[in-house]
Amino acid sequence: MSNIFGITDEECFEIMRAADEAHTQYLMDQQARNAPVLEMVKALVGDEVFAQVEDEIETAENTYDYEIVDEPAGAPQDNGFALGDVYVDQECGMSGDDFSGTVALPLPDGRYFQFAFNC
């Protein structure tokens, strides 16, 4: 018997299972890519400033594509970050209730820790 999508419940469950598996793999891949970058950032800034880095990541909610860059994207914002202005490049989505972009935090060596976000 078919559901409203024209497939059986069993087929629907299999599609959802595969999608969940792919999403889980994506999250694991992101973690594997991001962890070494975070380790480098922590080594550069020390524990006290790294706590601010973690706060910025938490505030941005869904973050990904961590990298260290020479030039930040976006406009500077003075939000009290210990090493200087934070650069934010943000745009509003089609619904008007979603946002995405990048955040770049200055590092002591003149580079920036940058990550993408969406919420």
N, C-alpha and C positions, 0 to 999 in steps of 0.2 A: 504494500500500500504506500502511495506517495504522499508527502506532506505538501504544504503550500509552495515549496520550491521545486516541486516535480521530482524529488528524489526520496528515497526511503529514509526513515529515521536512522537506520544503520549507516547509510551513506553520509548523512548529515553529521552523525557522531564521528565518523572517520575523518571527515574534512576538518571538523573542529579539533580533533585530537592532533592531526598533522599541523594545524595552524598553531596550536599551543606548543607543540614540540619545536617548531621553527622559531617561535618567539623566545622560548627558553634558551635555545641555542644562540640566538642573536644577543640576548642579555649576557650570556656566558662569554661570548666573543668580545663584547664591549668591555666587560670586566677585565679580560685578559689583555686587551689593548690599553686600557686606562691605568691599570695598576702600576706598570713601570714608570709611566709619566708622573703619577702621584708620588712615587718613591723619589724621583729626581727632584720634584718640587720641594718635598719635605727636606731633602738633603740641602737644598739651596737656601731655604728660608728659616729652618729651625722649627721647634715645636710650637712656640708661642704664635708665630705668624701662620704656621700651618693650621692652627685651630681656626683662624679667620678664613683661610682657604676652604676648610671643611664647612664653615658656616655659609660661605657664598654658594658652594655646591648644593647644600641643603636648601637654601632659599630659592634657588633656581628650579628645584624639584627634579624634573626629568632631564638629566644631563648625559652627554655622550661626546665622542670624538675629542678626547683630551689631547692637547698638543702643546709644545713650547714653540712660540713663534717670535720672529724678530720685530714685527710690526703688528700692533693691535688693530682689530676692526672696531668701528663704532666711534662714539663720542665719549670723552672723559667725564666721569662723575666722581665727585668727592663724597665718598660714603664712609670715610674714616678708616679705610684700609691702611695698615701700618706702613706699607711701602709706596704709597702714592695713589693717584687716581686710578679708578677701575674704569675700563672702557666697555661700553655696552652698545651692541648693535642689535636692535630689536624691531620686529615688525609684527603687526596685528594680522591675524588670519582672516579668512573670508567671513567667518561667523561673527567677528568682532569680539568674541569672548575667548580667543586663544592667541597665544603669543609664541614667538620663536625668535632665535637669534644666537648671538655669541656673547660671552663675557670674557674679558681679558684682564688678568691680574698681573701687576708689575712684579718682576723678580729682581733680586739685587744685582744681577749681571747685565741689566739693560734689556733683557728679553721679557716675554710675557707668557704666563700660563693661560691658555685660552681653551674654552670648552663651549660646545653648542648646547642649547636647551630648547625645550618646548613645554608649554603648559596650557 
